[in-house]
Amino acid sequence: MIRLTRKTTFTTVTLFLLLTACINKPVDVLVSADGTVLTGTLQSIASGTAVFESGRVDVPDIGRIWRLDGTTQSGPVVASDGIFSIGTFSASSDSLYLIVWGNPDLNQESFSVDAALGWLDTGIELNQGAILSLHGTGTVVSETGTSTPDGQEKFSSSVSLVPGATSGQLVFKVGDAGQPVAAGSSWIGESPNSGALMLAVNVPLEGSLEARGVYSVVVNAAVIAGQAGTVVFYPAGR
């Protein structure tokens, strides 16, 4: 069993929201290892230094980019004119969720989520505030038809596993009593509460004779709040 915890009573995402709430428009935000906060527009990242209009901060050699599509990439980060690169990979600022340097262990695992078996306990234990991303692929069939992880256009009925999500949609919850979340083919954010990460396909309740097929789901999870030496960058378009 893998347990991811945080060491502070607040999260870096909360800090980001507090900062942006104090200004009139979204800005880039960087929180350094010593707590220094730079805001404004990021001009560049090169040779271990992030440069803002208001100053510059040293960053560790290796960073990890978390993208809005739920995928993640690690390596030396270079940025210029709103384009971020790690090796041969590049992405625009508006496709990023955040970048973390000095981040401790990343838990990355893949799971097969069977449409006919209800909730799958992944064995990944999360504390509230851990960064979590899901990326799902595949096709399943249920009483309402064929679906990808994004689900079908029509909403499911009250007898579905998660009535508020669409038929066939990939869903998750944290803890047995956690509120289910409609993830779709990609989801990234903070763990809404503490407990075991559980995945499912939103079809009529467990035991359906019609549901068949599996989604392949890649899970990434890590703690960034309160970790010594961690530098975090939040793009304005996040």
Backbone bond lengths (Angstrom), bond angles and torsions (degrees), N, CA, C in turn:
res aa  C-N    CA-C-N  psi(-1)  N-CA   C-N-CA  omega(-1)  CA-C   N-CA-C  phi
1 M - - - 1.462 - - 1.521 109.70 -
2 I 1.343 116.79 136.48 1.457 121.62 -178.47 1.514 108.47 -108.06
3 R 1.310 116.19 128.87 1.464 120.36 -179.08 1.512 109.45 -116.64
4 L 1.334 115.33 127.28 1.457 121.61 177.69 1.511 107.82 -114.86
5 T 1.320 116.38 123.71 1.456 120.20 -178.07 1.512 109.70 -127.42
6 R 1.328 115.98 167.98 1.449 121.23 173.23 1.515 108.93 -119.80
7 K 1.329 117.29 158.54 1.448 121.40 -173.44 1.521 113.44 -109.64
8 T 1.322 117.58 2.29 1.450 119.85 -178.15 1.518 109.53 -123.25
9 T 1.338 116.45 166.19 1.454 121.12 179.27 1.519 111.57 -91.84
10 F 1.321 117.16 0.87 1.449 121.14 174.77 1.519 107.28 -132.04
11 T 1.337 116.90 166.91 1.448 120.78 179.29 1.513 109.73 -116.31
12 T 1.323 115.76 160.73 1.452 119.69 178.33 1.527 111.37 -65.99
13 V 1.325 116.76 -30.48 1.457 118.89 176.39 1.518 110.56 -65.34
14 T 1.338 116.94 -39.86 1.458 120.47 176.01 1.525 110.48 -60.50
15 L 1.330 116.77 -42.46 1.456 121.00 177.74 1.516 110.37 -59.26
16 F 1.330 115.90 -42.74 1.461 120.49 179.00 1.520 111.19 -60.08
17 L 1.332 116.95 -44.79 1.458 120.50 -179.41 1.520 111.53 -64.88
18 L 1.341 116.94 -38.48 1.452 120.43 178.39 1.515 111.24 -64.42
19 L 1.317 116.57 -40.20 1.455 120.34 -179.76 1.523 111.48 -66.02
20 T 1.332 116.31 -47.85 1.456 119.18 -177.01 1.523 111.84 -70.62
21 A 1.323 117.39 -23.44 1.467 120.34 178.30 1.520 111.68 -69.36
22 C 1.329 116.50 -18.63 1.466 120.97 -176.31 1.517 112.17 -90.56
23 I 1.317 118.47 -1.18 1.450 121.15 -178.18 1.512 109.87 -128.72
24 N 1.330 115.96 171.01 1.447 119.79 -172.52 1.523 113.99 -87.07
25 K 1.308 119.04 -20.29 1.458 120.61 -178.25 1.521 109.66 -142.78
26 P 1.333 117.32 156.87 1.465 119.83 179.71 1.521 111.28 -62.62
27 V 1.310 115.18 142.76 1.461 121.34 177.36 1.519 108.98 -136.13
28 D 1.331 116.38 160.23 1.449 120.37 169.94 1.521 108.74 -67.96
29 V 1.329 116.27 144.30 1.466 121.59 179.35 1.520 108.55 -133.23
30 L 1.319 116.79 132.94 1.461 121.37 174.41 1.514 108.78 -128.39
31 V 1.344 116.07 128.36 1.459 122.45 178.13 1.525 107.53 -110.56
32 S 1.341 116.43 116.59 1.459 120.71 -175.15 1.523 111.24 -81.30
33 A 1.339 115.21 173.70 1.461 120.80 -177.62 1.521 112.02 -63.11
34 D 1.339 117.74 -29.28 1.467 120.24 -179.10 1.526 112.62 -94.67
35 G 1.323 116.76 7.51 1.458 120.70 177.46 1.511 114.84 95.19
36 T 1.331 118.19 -4.53 1.463 121.34 176.31 1.519 110.05 -62.41
37 V 1.339 116.43 134.80 1.451 121.37 -179.34 1.524 109.69 -115.44
38 L 1.326 116.49 124.88 1.459 122.18 174.07 1.516 108.44 -110.33
39 T 1.328 116.67 134.57 1.460 121.40 177.76 1.516 109.39 -129.28
40 G 1.317 115.78 161.48 1.458 120.72 -178.75 1.510 109.45 126.05
41 T 1.323 116.15 -132.85 1.457 121.34 179.03 1.521 109.84 -118.41
42 L 1.328 116.07 124.67 1.452 120.02 175.41 1.524 108.67 -68.95
43 Q 1.334 116.95 126.83 1.463 120.83 -178.86 1.517 112.12 -92.65
44 S 1.332 116.50 -40.34 1.460 118.50 -178.86 1.518 110.76 -166.86
45 I 1.331 114.67 159.87 1.462 122.74 168.17 1.521 106.50 -132.54
46 A 1.312 116.23 121.24 1.464 120.11 -179.68 1.512 109.08 -162.40
47 S 1.336 115.81 145.89 1.476 122.24 175.44 1.528 112.09 52.79
48 G 1.338 116.78 38.42 1.456 120.55 176.17 1.513 115.53 76.09
49 T 1.346 117.73 18.86 1.465 121.40 179.88 1.516 110.53 -134.12
50 A 1.338 116.50 130.36 1.460 122.62 173.58 1.519 108.15 -100.43
51 V 1.323 117.08 126.24 1.460 122.43 -174.66 1.521 110.12 -111.50
52 F 1.333 115.70 123.82 1.459 123.88 173.57 1.525 108.75 -111.34
53 E 1.335 115.41 169.76 1.463 119.57 172.60 1.516 110.82 -60.72
54 S 1.336 115.72 -32.93 1.460 120.87 -173.51 1.528 114.06 -94.37
55 G 1.331 118.02 -1.42 1.461 118.84 -179.77 1.517 111.07 156.90
56 R 1.309 115.57 -170.26 1.459 120.55 -179.84 1.516 110.13 -140.19
57 V 1.331 115.50 153.24 1.459 121.71 -177.52 1.527 108.23 -137.32
58 D 1.331 116.20 137.02 1.459 120.29 174.18 1.523 109.73 -73.58
59 V 1.327 116.38 139.81 1.458 121.46 177.14 1.526 108.68 -124.24
60 P 1.338 118.06 150.69 1.471 120.52 177.41 1.529 111.95 -60.44
61 D 1.316 115.88 165.73 1.466 120.63 -176.79 1.519 112.41 -63.75
62 I 1.331 117.35 -40.33 1.463 121.31 -174.25 1.517 110.97 -108.71
63 G 1.315 115.70 127.34 1.456 121.39 176.00 1.510 110.73 -122.14
64 R 1.315 115.82 167.23 1.474 120.68 177.24 1.520 109.17 -127.38
65 I 1.323 115.25 122.57 1.458 122.04 176.27 1.528 109.24 -89.71
66 W 1.339 115.93 127.94 1.472 121.97 172.96 1.528 106.98 -107.46
67 R 1.333 116.19 119.73 1.454 120.33 -177.30 1.532 111.15 -95.47
68 L 1.333 115.03 158.73 1.457 120.41 -178.80 1.524 112.35 -65.71
69 D 1.338 117.70 -19.78 1.465 119.58 179.26 1.520 112.47 -83.23
70 G 1.339 117.35 5.22 1.456 121.28 175.64 1.509 114.42 92.01
71 T 1.336 118.31 -0.89 1.461 121.01 179.29 1.530 110.36 -97.42
72 T 1.345 115.91 165.17 1.455 120.29 -175.40 1.524 109.70 -143.86
73 Q 1.320 115.87 151.94 1.463 122.01 -177.01 1.528 108.36 -142.50
74 S 1.344 116.66 141.57 1.459 120.70 -177.01 1.521 111.02 -124.77
75 G 1.352 116.18 144.49 1.458 121.93 177.29 1.519 110.35 155.46
76 P 1.340 118.00 -174.69 1.474 121.04 176.05 1.528 109.94 -65.12
77 V 1.326 117.01 127.76 1.461 122.08 -175.82 1.525 110.06 -98.81
78 V 1.334 115.97 130.88 1.464 123.25 174.58 1.522 107.06 -125.58
79 A 1.335 117.19 138.30 1.461 120.37 -179.80 1.519 110.83 -141.70
80 S 1.334 115.63 143.05 1.463 121.98 175.70 1.522 108.26 -162.59
81 D 1.331 116.45 137.07 1.470 122.04 177.37 1.525 112.71 54.14
82 G 1.331 117.03 37.30 1.454 121.44 175.63 1.508 115.29 79.60
83 I 1.328 118.02 6.95 1.457 122.39 178.14 1.524 108.99 -111.59
84 F 1.327 116.37 127.65 1.462 122.89 -177.44 1.523 108.71 -110.47
85 S 1.333 116.44 133.69 1.454 120.83 -176.07 1.515 111.55 -129.33
86 I 1.343 115.34 140.83 1.456 123.84 168.58 1.519 106.07 -130.22
87 G 1.316 117.44 106.13 1.461 119.95 -175.91 1.513 110.33 61.71
88 T 1.343 116.73 -127.33 1.459 121.05 179.87 1.529 112.43 -85.26
89 F 1.323 117.27 -5.96 1.465 121.40 -179.90 1.518 110.29 -86.99
90 S 1.333 117.08 139.93 1.458 120.99 174.68 1.519 109.85 -142.30
91 A 1.330 115.89 153.28 1.466 121.40 -178.84 1.517 108.66 -152.86
92 S 1.316 116.16 148.76 1.464 120.92 177.02 1.516 110.33 -81.36
93 S 1.301 115.48 159.27 1.466 121.14 -177.79 1.520 111.91 -58.07
94 D 1.346 117.19 -36.93 1.467 118.94 -176.02 1.526 113.43 -75.78
95 S 1.341 118.00 -2.32 1.465 120.68 175.82 1.527 111.89 -101.04
96 L 1.346 117.39 2.33 1.460 121.58 -175.19 1.516 111.89 -101.28
97 Y 1.325 115.49 145.15 1.459 121.88 170.88 1.522 109.44 -91.28
98 L 1.320 117.14 -51.71 1.453 121.98 173.12 1.526 109.46 -166.79
99 I 1.336 115.67 169.41 1.466 122.67 172.94 1.519 107.41 -125.78
100 V 1.325 116.59 136.48 1.464 121.97 179.95 1.524 109.02 -125.74
101 W 1.331 116.08 130.28 1.460 121.89 171.58 1.526 108.63 -110.57
102 G 1.313 115.66 142.59 1.455 119.42 179.55 1.513 112.65 74.15
103 N 1.328 116.38 16.09 1.456 120.57 -178.76 1.528 109.96 -67.78
104 P 1.323 118.19 135.70 1.464 120.15 177.08 1.525 111.41 -69.93
105 D 1.295 116.49 -165.92 1.460 122.22 -171.44 1.527 113.28 -49.20
106 L 1.327 114.39 132.25 1.454 121.75 171.21 1.522 108.10 -96.94
107 N 1.314 116.57 129.66 1.458 121.05 174.76 1.515 107.88 -95.61
108 Q 1.330 117.37 113.67 1.460 121.95 178.04 1.521 108.96 -124.80
109 E 1.311 116.00 121.38 1.460 121.37 -179.95 1.522 109.91 -140.64
110 S 1.336 115.48 155.95 1.457 121.67 177.54 1.523 109.65 -115.30
111 F 1.327 115.92 143.27 1.460 121.32 -177.71 1.522 110.10 -135.40
112 S 1.327 115.89 147.89 1.456 122.80 170.97 1.524 107.49 -100.86
113 V 1.312 116.18 115.45 1.464 121.56 -176.24 1.518 108.38 -103.22
114 D 1.336 116.50 108.47 1.457 123.44 -174.68 1.529 110.12 -82.71
115 A 1.324 115.53 127.92 1.464 119.79 -177.57 1.516 112.74 -62.74
116 A 1.332 118.17 -24.90 1.464 121.15 -174.16 1.521 114.03 -91.19
117 L 1.335 117.76 -4.43 1.461 119.27 -169.63 1.525 115.21 -111.86
118 G 1.298 118.49 9.79 1.465 119.42 177.08 1.516 112.81 68.46
119 W 1.331 116.97 -144.99 1.458 121.89 -174.31 1.528 112.01 -73.38
120 L 1.333 115.63 131.67 1.455 122.85 174.81 1.522 109.17 -103.92
121 D 1.336 117.52 120.14 1.461 122.08 175.49 1.531 107.59 -81.33
122 T 1.337 117.41 114.83 1.464 121.36 -175.87 1.523 112.83 -76.78
123 G 1.331 117.66 -16.75 1.455 120.76 -174.71 1.517 113.41 80.89
124 I 1.327 117.57 2.43 1.458 122.08 177.52 1.525 108.19 -91.47
125 E 1.322 116.82 115.59 1.462 121.71 179.39 1.526 109.16 -94.48
126 L 1.323 115.90 124.25 1.460 122.37 -177.93 1.517 110.48 -114.93
127 N 1.313 116.20 143.75 1.457 120.60 166.23 1.516 108.76 -99.79
128 Q 1.300 116.86 152.45 1.459 121.08 -179.57 1.528 109.92 -54.17
129 G 1.333 115.75 132.22 1.458 120.51 178.47 1.511 114.97 100.39
130 A 1.343 118.64 -12.99 1.461 120.11 175.91 1.531 108.91 -64.00
131 I 1.351 116.51 142.74 1.457 119.81 177.14 1.524 108.88 -76.31
132 L 1.332 115.69 131.70 1.450 122.03 -175.46 1.520 109.46 -134.35
133 S 1.340 116.22 134.49 1.462 119.49 172.17 1.519 109.72 -134.46
134 L 1.335 115.32 146.29 1.457 122.94 179.23 1.522 108.42 -128.29
135 H 1.340 116.48 139.39 1.461 120.94 176.84 1.523 107.38 -138.16
136 G 1.347 116.36 113.44 1.453 120.69 -173.36 1.521 113.27 -115.21
137 T 1.334 116.17 145.32 1.458 122.51 175.72 1.532 108.79 -138.42
138 G 1.325 115.97 164.78 1.453 120.33 175.99 1.517 112.61 119.67
139 T 1.330 115.33 -176.58 1.464 122.80 -178.16 1.518 109.63 -139.70
140 V 1.323 116.96 138.68 1.458 121.66 174.49 1.526 109.31 -130.48
141 V 1.326 114.56 165.21 1.463 121.22 178.24 1.517 108.13 -128.08
142 S 1.329 116.32 136.45 1.466 121.18 176.36 1.518 108.81 -139.32
143 E 1.328 116.60 -172.83 1.464 121.06 179.65 1.525 112.64 -56.77
144 T 1.332 116.76 -26.78 1.462 120.21 -176.22 1.523 112.92 -95.90
145 G 1.332 118.05 1.70 1.455 120.19 175.84 1.520 113.59 121.07
146 T 1.323 115.92 -166.61 1.464 123.21 -178.48 1.523 110.05 -88.60
147 S 1.342 115.01 143.54 1.462 118.49 -174.91 1.523 111.41 -147.25
148 T 1.317 115.66 152.67 1.461 124.46 167.03 1.520 107.37 -99.71
149 P 1.354 119.18 176.47 1.470 119.80 179.81 1.527 115.02 -58.35
150 D 1.328 118.21 -21.10 1.466 119.73 178.11 1.516 112.47 -73.62
151 G 1.328 117.68 -14.92 1.458 120.78 178.27 1.518 112.87 85.90
152 Q 1.315 116.06 175.97 1.455 122.76 179.12 1.514 110.21 -93.55
153 E 1.308 116.12 163.25 1.462 119.87 -175.65 1.519 111.86 -66.99
154 K 1.315 117.67 -38.33 1.463 118.95 -177.69 1.529 110.12 -78.24
155 F 1.308 116.90 147.14 1.462 120.98 -179.78 1.519 110.56 -76.77
156 S 1.325 114.89 149.81 1.453 120.21 179.30 1.522 110.75 -73.17
157 S 1.303 114.65 165.80 1.457 119.98 -178.82 1.525 110.59 -86.40
158 S 1.308 115.58 175.96 1.468 120.71 -178.14 1.514 112.67 -68.52
159 V 1.336 118.54 -10.61 1.459 119.88 179.63 1.530 112.17 -93.92
160 S 1.324 117.28 1.96 1.451 120.01 178.65 1.522 110.69 -76.07
161 L 1.327 114.95 163.69 1.458 120.99 -179.57 1.527 111.43 -56.92
162 V 1.331 116.63 -45.35 1.471 122.91 177.83 1.526 107.27 -127.18
163 P 1.343 118.84 93.40 1.460 121.68 -173.95 1.520 114.89 -56.38
164 G 1.320 118.57 -28.49 1.460 120.46 -177.72 1.505 114.87 -80.22
165 A 1.344 118.67 -11.81 1.457 122.43 179.79 1.526 109.77 -95.80
166 T 1.334 116.42 164.23 1.454 119.30 179.58 1.523 111.00 -78.87
167 S 1.321 116.34 159.58 1.460 121.69 -178.81 1.523 110.45 -60.78
168 G 1.333 116.63 132.07 1.452 122.04 177.79 1.511 115.67 79.78
169 Q 1.316 118.00 0.90 1.462 120.97 -176.56 1.523 111.48 -73.21
170 L 1.339 116.36 144.98 1.460 121.16 171.64 1.519 108.34 -72.60
171 V 1.340 116.55 129.00 1.466 121.45 -179.16 1.523 108.79 -129.96
172 F 1.329 115.63 161.38 1.461 119.88 176.17 1.513 110.02 -145.71
173 K 1.327 115.37 163.26 1.455 121.75 169.71 1.518 107.65 -148.82
174 V 1.322 116.03 159.80 1.463 121.95 178.49 1.517 107.78 -115.45
175 G 1.330 115.99 109.99 1.454 121.32 -175.55 1.518 111.16 89.30
176 D 1.338 116.27 151.06 1.468 120.55 -178.67 1.515 112.57 -57.60
177 A 1.345 115.57 -36.33 1.459 119.57 -176.69 1.526 112.36 -96.48
178 G 1.345 117.48 6.52 1.455 120.56 -178.13 1.518 112.79 -68.12
179 Q 1.318 115.73 151.99 1.459 121.09 177.83 1.528 109.38 -73.99
180 P 1.342 119.45 124.32 1.459 120.78 179.62 1.529 111.81 -62.18
181 V 1.331 115.28 146.10 1.457 122.89 -179.74 1.525 108.17 -123.68
182 A 1.329 117.33 133.51 1.458 121.87 175.79 1.523 108.37 -80.04
183 A 1.340 117.06 112.49 1.463 120.98 -175.32 1.519 112.27 -92.70
184 G 1.328 118.26 -39.61 1.446 120.38 -173.44 1.522 110.64 71.55
185 S 1.332 116.47 -157.70 1.460 120.26 -177.23 1.522 112.64 -73.72
186 S 1.325 117.97 -19.78 1.464 120.56 176.54 1.520 110.20 -152.55
187 W 1.324 114.60 142.32 1.469 121.07 178.99 1.518 107.87 -152.31
188 I 1.328 117.02 139.50 1.451 120.89 175.40 1.520 109.11 -145.78
189 G 1.321 116.48 140.44 1.458 121.57 179.40 1.510 110.38 169.35
190 E 1.325 115.73 -164.11 1.449 120.93 177.98 1.529 110.29 -90.32
191 S 1.322 115.85 145.13 1.456 119.83 173.73 1.529 108.45 -58.30
192 P 1.336 118.34 125.34 1.468 120.28 -174.58 1.526 114.11 -69.57
193 N 1.324 117.89 -20.93 1.460 121.21 178.38 1.528 107.98 -162.33
194 S 1.317 116.98 -172.51 1.463 121.25 -176.91 1.525 110.84 -100.68
195 G 1.337 115.98 146.41 1.448 120.68 177.26 1.512 111.59 144.78
196 A 1.324 116.45 -171.42 1.453 122.36 -179.96 1.524 110.25 -79.69
197 L 1.337 116.70 135.83 1.458 121.34 176.53 1.528 109.02 -74.76
198 M 1.332 116.01 127.99 1.457 121.80 -178.57 1.521 108.95 -126.79
199 L 1.340 115.81 136.97 1.458 122.81 -177.69 1.519 110.23 -119.23
200 A 1.332 116.51 151.97 1.463 120.20 177.78 1.521 109.87 -159.71
201 V 1.332 114.78 164.37 1.461 122.70 169.86 1.523 106.87 -101.69
202 N 1.321 116.59 131.91 1.461 119.74 -175.76 1.534 110.82 -80.86
203 V 1.335 114.68 90.11 1.462 122.64 176.09 1.522 107.27 -127.73
204 P 1.331 118.84 171.45 1.466 118.97 175.25 1.521 111.38 -50.27
205 L 1.293 115.77 155.45 1.455 122.31 -167.07 1.509 113.99 -48.07
206 E 1.326 115.37 154.55 1.462 123.58 -177.23 1.533 111.37 -44.27
207 G 1.326 115.52 135.19 1.455 120.55 -178.98 1.519 112.86 105.90
208 S 1.353 116.13 1.34 1.462 119.86 178.41 1.527 110.79 -58.43
209 L 1.319 116.55 135.57 1.459 120.82 179.65 1.521 112.01 -82.73
210 E 1.326 117.19 -17.45 1.460 121.35 -176.14 1.532 112.82 -92.37
211 A 1.324 118.48 -27.67 1.464 120.93 -173.92 1.523 110.97 -71.51
212 R 1.324 115.74 131.77 1.459 120.69 176.81 1.535 109.20 -155.61
213 G 1.323 115.33 158.22 1.459 121.22 -178.69 1.515 110.92 104.33
214 V 1.327 116.33 165.18 1.462 121.36 -179.01 1.517 110.24 -134.86
215 Y 1.323 114.54 152.73 1.459 121.44 168.37 1.525 108.08 -103.73
216 S 1.323 116.19 138.66 1.464 121.35 171.17 1.518 107.42 -92.05
217 V 1.323 116.72 121.97 1.468 120.98 -173.66 1.532 109.65 -124.26
218 V 1.318 115.89 124.20 1.462 121.84 174.49 1.522 108.04 -96.86
219 V 1.328 116.06 125.35 1.460 122.70 -179.48 1.529 108.90 -110.46
220 N 1.320 116.74 129.67 1.459 122.75 171.27 1.519 108.08 -119.27
221 A 1.316 116.97 133.07 1.462 120.33 -180.00 1.519 109.61 -146.18
222 A 1.318 116.48 140.84 1.467 121.45 179.81 1.518 109.40 -161.88
223 V 1.330 114.88 159.41 1.461 122.23 174.77 1.519 107.75 -104.73
224 I 1.332 117.42 134.00 1.464 119.34 174.83 1.519 112.10 -120.31
225 A 1.333 117.57 -28.69 1.467 119.88 -176.64 1.524 111.32 -66.77
226 G 1.324 116.11 129.93 1.454 121.24 173.23 1.515 115.49 78.78
227 Q 1.345 117.96 5.18 1.458 119.76 -179.15 1.522 110.48 -83.68
228 A 1.335 117.36 128.47 1.460 122.09 -177.80 1.520 110.41 -60.93
229 G 1.333 115.94 135.66 1.455 121.29 176.74 1.510 115.15 80.22
230 T 1.328 117.91 3.99 1.459 120.83 -177.35 1.526 111.06 -84.21
231 V 1.336 115.44 132.93 1.464 122.75 173.77 1.529 106.86 -116.32
232 V 1.325 116.63 134.08 1.469 120.42 -175.52 1.524 109.85 -128.09
233 F 1.340 115.69 133.50 1.461 121.62 177.44 1.527 109.09 -117.12
234 Y 1.349 115.77 128.28 1.451 122.54 177.46 1.536 109.04 -113.34
235 P 1.334 118.88 113.02 1.475 119.60 179.19 1.527 111.42 -69.62
236 A 1.317 115.99 151.96 1.464 121.42 -177.04 1.512 112.57 -61.38
237 G 1.333 117.77 -33.60 1.459 120.78 -175.91 1.506 114.29 -84.29
238 R 1.298 117.51 7.97 1.462 121.84 -175.76 1.519 112.20 -66.41
